[in-house]
Amino acid sequence: MYYTVTNSIDKISKPLLDSFGRLSADPYLKGDFVFRYRSFGEGRVKGEEVLWVEEGDFFQSSDINGYAGGMQRRFAPLGREAREFVAQLMADPATRTMFGGEELTIGVHQMRVIADDAHTGYPAPEGFHHDGFDYVAVTAIAQHNVNGGTSMIADATSEEIIVFDRAMNAGETLILDDKAVKHYVSPFTPKLPGQARRDVIVVTVKVND
């Protein structure tokens, strides 16, 4: 499996949508413009049950993430609304069967990326990349006034072999095999004057032996 697309629109609540406006600035960005706001949580999945870890750092090697890898990163804790969304996602057979294995370790990133008339938004400033896990599930929650922000998946052997190339619709969950492919989202600007924003929830998945 390179990737699959499922529909999660029924899991997106008004409280979840509102929670993106309360995210904290990403403290590990480069430059003066804060283009990303985020929270993070880690959990263990057994069957359909998610057991959340209260505190957790996120680490990627610099080989995987040339932008912000090689350091322990700590973000604001994942809120209740995002946890409830992920619990529903993990209990959905359309999602859960993609991962195999009875027990999983997951990392959950709730992120808002913004742009304005003077600044570009960068959903993936590291370029095409692996996340360093078995699978990655990206759900497009909402977007506003976005020009760009195209999701792309390339074969792991060559970034010229593109197997997915389009903007995600709100409610779509893109599940990909992190070892078989690299993924990327292009920069975006506002369609009309003002702010543009793109809200996603990313779940990294490690299948426990």
C-alpha positions in Angstrom: 0.0 0.0 0.0 1.4 3.4 -1.0 -1.6 5.3 0.3 -5.4 5.4 0.7 -7.9 8.1 1.2 -10.8 7.7 3.6 -13.6 10.1 4.7 -13.6 11.5 8.2 -16.0 14.4 7.8 -18.5 12.8 10.3 -15.9 13.0 13.0 -15.3 16.8 12.7 -17.2 18.7 15.4 -17.7 22.4 15.9 -15.7 22.3 19.1 -12.8 20.7 17.2 -13.0 23.4 14.5 -13.0 26.1 17.2 -10.0 24.5 19.0 -7.6 25.4 16.2 -8.0 29.1 17.1 -6.5 28.3 20.6 -3.3 26.6 19.5 0.0 27.9 20.7 2.8 29.2 18.4 5.3 26.6 17.2 8.5 27.7 19.2 10.9 25.9 16.8 10.2 27.9 13.6 13.0 29.8 11.8 12.5 33.5 10.9 10.3 36.2 12.5 6.9 35.2 11.1 5.0 32.6 13.1 3.3 30.6 10.3 2.5 27.5 12.4 0.5 26.9 15.6 0.3 23.4 17.1 -0.2 21.0 19.9 1.0 17.4 20.4 0.0 14.3 22.2 1.1 10.7 22.4 -0.9 7.6 23.1 -1.1 3.8 23.0 -3.8 2.1 21.0 -5.0 -1.4 22.0 -7.9 -2.5 19.9 -10.2 0.5 19.7 -9.0 2.1 23.0 -6.6 5.0 23.1 -4.6 5.5 26.3 -3.0 8.9 26.3 0.4 9.8 27.8 0.2 13.0 29.7 3.6 14.4 28.8 5.7 13.6 25.8 8.4 15.1 23.6 8.6 14.7 19.9 11.9 13.7 18.2 13.0 13.3 14.6 16.6 12.8 13.5 18.1 15.5 11.4 18.4 13.0 8.6 14.6 12.8 8.4 13.8 16.4 9.2 16.4 18.8 8.0 14.4 21.8 9.2 13.8 21.0 12.9 15.2 17.5 13.4 18.0 16.5 15.8 16.3 18.0 18.9 13.7 17.1 21.5 10.7 19.3 20.8 8.0 19.9 23.3 4.7 21.5 22.3 1.5 22.5 24.1 -0.5 19.4 25.1 -3.2 18.1 22.8 -6.6 19.2 23.7 -9.7 17.2 24.5 -11.4 18.0 21.2 -8.5 16.6 19.1 -8.2 13.6 21.4 -11.8 12.8 20.9 -11.4 13.1 17.1 -8.4 10.7 17.1 -10.2 8.2 19.3 -13.0 8.1 16.7 -10.5 7.8 13.9 -8.7 4.9 15.6 -12.0 3.1 16.2 -13.2 3.5 12.6 -12.6 0.1 10.7 -11.9 2.1 7.5 -8.8 3.6 9.2 -7.9 0.9 11.8 -7.6 -2.0 9.3 -5.0 0.0 7.3 -2.4 -0.3 10.1 -2.6 -4.0 11.0 -1.4 -5.1 14.5 -3.4 -5.0 17.6 -1.3 -2.5 19.5 0.0 0.9 18.2 1.9 3.8 19.4 0.6 7.1 18.0 1.8 10.7 18.0 -0.8 13.3 17.2 -0.1 16.8 15.9 -2.9 19.3 15.7 -1.6 22.1 13.4 -2.8 25.4 11.9 -0.6 27.0 9.2 -1.3 30.6 8.2 -0.3 33.0 5.5 -1.0 36.7 5.0 -0.5 39.3 2.3 3.2 39.7 3.3 4.0 36.1 4.3 3.8 32.7 2.7 2.5 29.7 4.7 4.7 26.6 4.8 3.0 23.4 5.8 6.1 21.3 5.1 9.2 23.6 5.3 11.4 20.5 5.3 10.4 19.5 1.7 9.6 15.9 0.7 10.2 13.7 3.7 9.5 10.6 5.8 8.3 11.1 9.3 10.2 8.1 10.6 7.2 5.8 11.5 5.3 2.9 10.0 2.3 4.9 8.8 1.1 8.5 8.8 -2.6 9.6 8.7 -3.3 13.2 7.7 -6.8 14.6 8.0 -7.7 17.9 6.4 -10.0 19.5 9.0 -10.6 22.9 7.4 -9.1 25.7 5.3 -9.8 29.3 4.5 -8.7 31.5 1.6 -5.9 29.1 0.6 -4.1 29.4 -2.8 -1.8 26.4 -3.0 -1.3 23.9 -0.2 -1.2 20.9 -2.6 -0.5 17.5 -1.0 2.0 15.4 -2.8 3.2 11.8 -2.3 6.3 10.5 -4.1 7.8 7.0 -4.2 10.6 6.7 -1.7 13.1 5.9 -4.4 12.6 9.1 -6.3 10.8 12.4 -5.7 10.1 12.5 -9.4 7.8 9.5 -9.2 4.6 11.3 -7.9 1.7 9.1 -7.0 -0.6 11.7 -5.4 -0.8 15.3 -6.3 -3.9 17.4 -5.3 -5.3 19.6 -2.6 -7.1 17.6 0.1 -10.8 18.3 0.7 -12.0 19.0 4.2 -12.8 15.8 6.0 -10.5 13.6 3.9 -7.9 11.4 5.7 -4.8 10.5 3.7 -3.1 7.3 5.1 0.3 6.6 3.8 3.0 4.0 4.2 5.8 6.1 5.6 8.5 3.7 4.5 7.3 3.3 0.9 6.7 7.0 0.2 7.8 10.5 1.0 5.2 13.3 1.4 5.1 17.0 1.1 2.6 19.9 1.0 3.4 23.0 -1.1 3.5 26.5 0.3 0.4 28.7 0.1 -0.7 32.3 -0.1 -4.1 34.0 0.4 -6.5 33.8 -2.6 -7.9 37.2 -1.5 -6.3 39.9 0.6 -6.1 38.9 4.2 -5.2 35.8 6.1 -5.2 32.3 4.8 -5.2 29.2 7.1 -5.0 25.5 6.8 -6.0 23.2 9.7 -4.9 19.5 9.8 -4.5 16.7 12.3 -1.5 14.4 11.6 -1.2 11.0 13.3 2.1 9.1 13.2 1.7 5.4 13.7 4.2 2.8 15.0 3.0 -0.8 14.9 4.1 -2.5 18.1 5.5 -6.1 17.7 
